[in-house]
């Protein structure tokens, strides 16, 4: 446990926003999930999202406790869609229009990513962590807890590989790439790759601005 005062602003819905204080944080997201469940009095299953400063405070699924800002943070609790209580946001991507997410400039010709899409090699340390993580996942379902630096390295390399084949990939292309390493699935996410896909799209947007 990490001991300090942590102030949290919890968004349950537009008209239900709560403030809670914790004097310690657990080391993993699963225990943090249990603490919030008790503090908020929720009996339903949900996903925790936080405002990621690396993406202009856009919401991302919380997969590692070290991703939380120090001292205070704004979190959003998203009730899973198959539960009886709904917030104004769920993690079911079926309602998202691929055309609204993946449109390129008018007249731009896009190419499909090769199938299977070959994930580029990362650094030796990253490849070793992924190998051990995938082995643990296949053994008992354990998910890999990665650092912010490792996540950034993964996204940079993946976005570069995607851009090489197709500067304007479809939403299905992001889905194809994100699922390559099962140990990186997001705990509690409906499909497991929601935040990864949006993070990749954000990185691709940065590539377009640089070109």
N, C-alpha and C positions, 0 to 999 in steps of 0.2 A: 504494500500500500504506500502511496505517496501522501505525506501529511502536510496540508496547508489549507487555507481558506479558499474555496472555489465558488464564485458566484455564477449562477446559471440562469439564463432567461430561456424559458421553455415555451415554444410555440406549439400548441395543440390544434388550434384552428384560429380563424381571424378574430373571433370574439372570446377566445380562451387562451390567454398568454400568462404564464405563471413565472414567478421568481422563487428560486430555491437556493439554499446555501449548503455546501458540503465541506466538511473539515478534512476530508481525505478522498482520494480517487483510487479505484481499483487498478490493477495492472492490465486487465484485459477488458474488452468491450462487452463480453458476455456478463461479467459481474456488474459492470456499469449499467447494463440493460436492466438487471434485477433490482439495482438500487433505485433507478428512476421509476421502475414499475411500482415499487413500494411507496416512494415519495409522492408520486402522482396519483396513486390509487387506481391504476389501470389493470384490468384483468385480461386485456387483449394483447395479442402479439403485435409488435411494432418495430420499425426501423428508426435508428437515430441518425439525423443529418446535422452537419455543422457548417458554419460559414467558413469556407476555405480561403485564407488570405492569398494563396498562390493563384486563385482564379477570381480575383476581384470580389471576394466574399460570396461567390455563388455557392449554393448548397451542394455538399457531397456526402455520401454515406460515411459514417464514422467506422473505420476498420482498424484503427490503431489509436490507443489512448494518447500517444505522444503527438498526434496531430492536433489535439485540442490546444487553443491558445492558453497562455498562462493567466491565472487570477480570475478571469471571467470569460464567458462565451455565450453565444446565442445558438441554441439548438432547436431543431424541429423534429417533433415526434410524428412519424407517418404510420398510421394504423394500416396494417395489411389489408388489401382489398377484399379478401375473402372473409374478413371479420364483419360483425354486425354494425360496428361504429366506424364512421368514415370521417377523416379530416378532408380539407379541401385539396389534399395532394396524396396520391398513392404512388407506388412504384411499379404499377402495371404499364409497361411501355406500349401495350397494344393500342392505346388511344392516341399515341403520338403519330402524326402523319410524317412518313418518310420524306414526302415532298417538301414539307415545311422545314425539315431539318437539313436537307442535303442538296438544296438547289445551288447550282453553280451559276456563274455569269451567263447571261443570255447567249445562246449559240455555242456554249462550251461543250465539246464532246468528251464524255467520260468513258472510262474503260473499267470493266469488271476486274476485281482482284483475282489473281490466279488461285485456283482451288486444286489441292489444298494450298493455303497461304503459308509460306515458309517464314517462321518467325526468325528475325536476325539474331545472331549470336551477341550476347551481352558480355560484360567483363567476366573474368574467371570467377570472382567472388559471387557475382550475381547469379551466374549459371549454376554454381554450386548450391546456393541457397534455394534456387528454384527446383533443382533436382531433388534435394532433400525434402523440400516442401511438398512436391508432387508425390513423392514416395509416402510421406506421412498422411497426405490426404487420401491416397488410395488404400492405405492401411486402416485408418480409423476416422477419416473425415476431418482431420485437423487442418485448419486454415493457417496460411503463413502470415505472420505479423511483420510487415515491412516498414522501414523507415521512410520519412518524407523524401530523403535524398535518393533512395533506391526507387521509389515510385516515380520520381521526376526523371531518373535515368531511363526507366522502362518506357515511360510515355514518349520521351524524346526519340528513342531508338525506333519505337513502333510507328510513331507519326512519320518519321523520315522514310521508313520502308513503305508505308501506305502511300505517301506522296509520290514516291518513285513510280509506282504503278498507276495511281489514279489521284490527281490533285483534289478531286471532288467526289469522294466515295459516298456510297449510299449508307443508310442506317443499317442495312443488312451486312454491309462490308465491315462496319465497326463491330457488329455482333460476332462476325466470323473471326476477327482478330482477337477480340477480348477474351474469347473462351479457350485460348490455346493452353493456358496454365491453370488447371482447376484449383490449385492451392491458393490462387489469388481471388477466389470468389468472395463477394461481400457478405458477411454474416447478416442474415435476416432479409436480404433483398429477394424479391419475388423470383427474378431470373438469375441473380448473382453477379450481373455485369453492368448494372445501370450507371453507376458513377464512373466506371472505367470508360464506358462509351462516350459519355459527355466530356470527360477529361481528354480523351483522344480528339474529339471534335474541336475542343478548345485549342489544343496544340496545333491542329491543322489550320485553324484560323490564324494562329501566330505565323505559321509558315507562309500563308497567303500574303500577310502584311509585309513580310520580309522580301518576298519575290518581286 
